[in-house]
Amino acid sequence: MGKMDGKVALITGAASGLGAEDARVLAREGARVVITDMQEDLGTQVASEIPNCVFMHHDVRDEARWSEIVAETLRRFGRLDTLVNNAGLVRFGTVEDLSYEDYKLQTDVMAGGTFLGCKAALPHMSRDGSGSIINMASVGGIKGISVIPAYTAAKAGIIGMTRSIAVHCREQGYRIRVNSIAPGGIVTPMTAQALAQLPTDHAGLDQANNHGMGRPIDIANMVLYLACEDGRHITGTNIVIDNGETMG
């Protein structure tokens, strides 16, 4: 018996990196999985490699599309147990040189997309104790990083939002757990592309140089823990996975 047998998971931003690895791990444990992304070719390829996995094109900023995604998930699989709000992006620039357009893009995708995902999925999630929302935050939402103010703002917002939604679920008597994960640097296509834009002595490389880079499986294992019965007593928590970066 797999830890996710009979469960259905919906994962955003899953055409590559953390989301794709989450999908692989949850499916390996028996889940039926819906992955979404803007990258249709990559998403279709990933879904074809995972048993019981479906890809849907999805801009997480689109509230109407969220309703369609949830409805189609329920139509295909009959239930929704796990939502992983993973979609994200990063644009470098300090408060003095980052454009407001790039600020809004990052906060709309990450904080806005997480809000819309929770709002769309929550009324339809299983309330038999298997319901679990997992929001992807970052150590950037905990510590100050001068070159990514929009990214850190979005991720800090996700941590606070997660706690608020967890309290809401408790107040409403929903048996749905809501947690966030805050990774440090993880080797993914997104981070590789972003870090490649920086000079070798740039402050934005401190994380990689001083603390090392984790692997997507390091995060996916925690996603599994929070999604399955193992994490049944955890809600309203932000779990940091950063190889000690935020220790002091």
C-alpha positions, 0 to 999 in steps of 0.5 A, a space after each residue: 500500500 502506498 501512502 497516497 493510495 486512493 488520493 488525488 493531488 493537484 500541483 501547480 507549476 509542475 512542468 519542471 523543477 519542484 512541482 514535477 518532482 512532487 508529482 513523481 513522488 506522490 504518484 509513486 505512493 499511489 496518488 492520481 495527480 493533476 499537474 498544471 503549468 503555462 509550459 504546455 509542451 514540458 507539462 505534457 511530457 512530464 505527465 506522460 512519464 507519470 502513471 495516473 497523471 494529467 496535465 492542464 494548461 493554467 495561468 494561476 493568476 486567472 480566477 476563472 481558470 482555477 474554477 475550471 481546473 478544480 471542476 475538471 479534477 473532480 470530474 476525472 477523479 471524483 475527489 481532491 485531497 491535496 493542493 500544492 501551490 508551487 507555481 513561481 518565478 523570480 526577477 532580480 533587482 533591488 527596490 531601486 531598480 526593479 520595475 513595478 511591472 516585475 514586482 506585480 508579476 511576481 506577487 500576482 503569480 505567487 501570492 495571488 496564485 496561492 490565494 486563488 488556489 486555496 479559494 477555489 479548492 477549499 470548498 471541494 477538498 476532502 474533509 475526511 482527514 485527508 485534505 492537505 494544502 501545501 503552499 511553497 514559500 521560501 527562506 526569502 520570506 523569512 530573511 532579507 535578500 536585497 536583490 529579490 524584494 518582490 520574491 521575498 514579499 510574495 513568499 512572506 505573504 504566503 507564510 502569513 496567508 497559510 497560517 490565516 487559512 489554517 485558522 479558518 479551516 479550524 474555525 469552520 471545523 474543516 478537517 483540512 491541514 494547511 502548511 507551507 514549506 520554505 526551501 533554501 536554494 534548490 537546483 531547478 531550471 528556474 534557479 539555474 536560469 536566474 542565477 546564471 544572470 548574476 556576476 560570480 561575485 554578486 550577493 544573490 549567489 551567497 545562498 548557493 556559495 555558502 549553504 549549498 544547493 538542495 535537490 527537488 527530492 529534498 522538498 518533495 519528500 516533505 510534500 509527501 509527508 504533509 500530504 499523507 497520513 504521516 502529517 496528520 497532526 501538522 497544520 498552520 506551520 511553515 517548515 524550513 528546509 535550507 541546510 541551516 541558512 536561516 539559523 543565524 
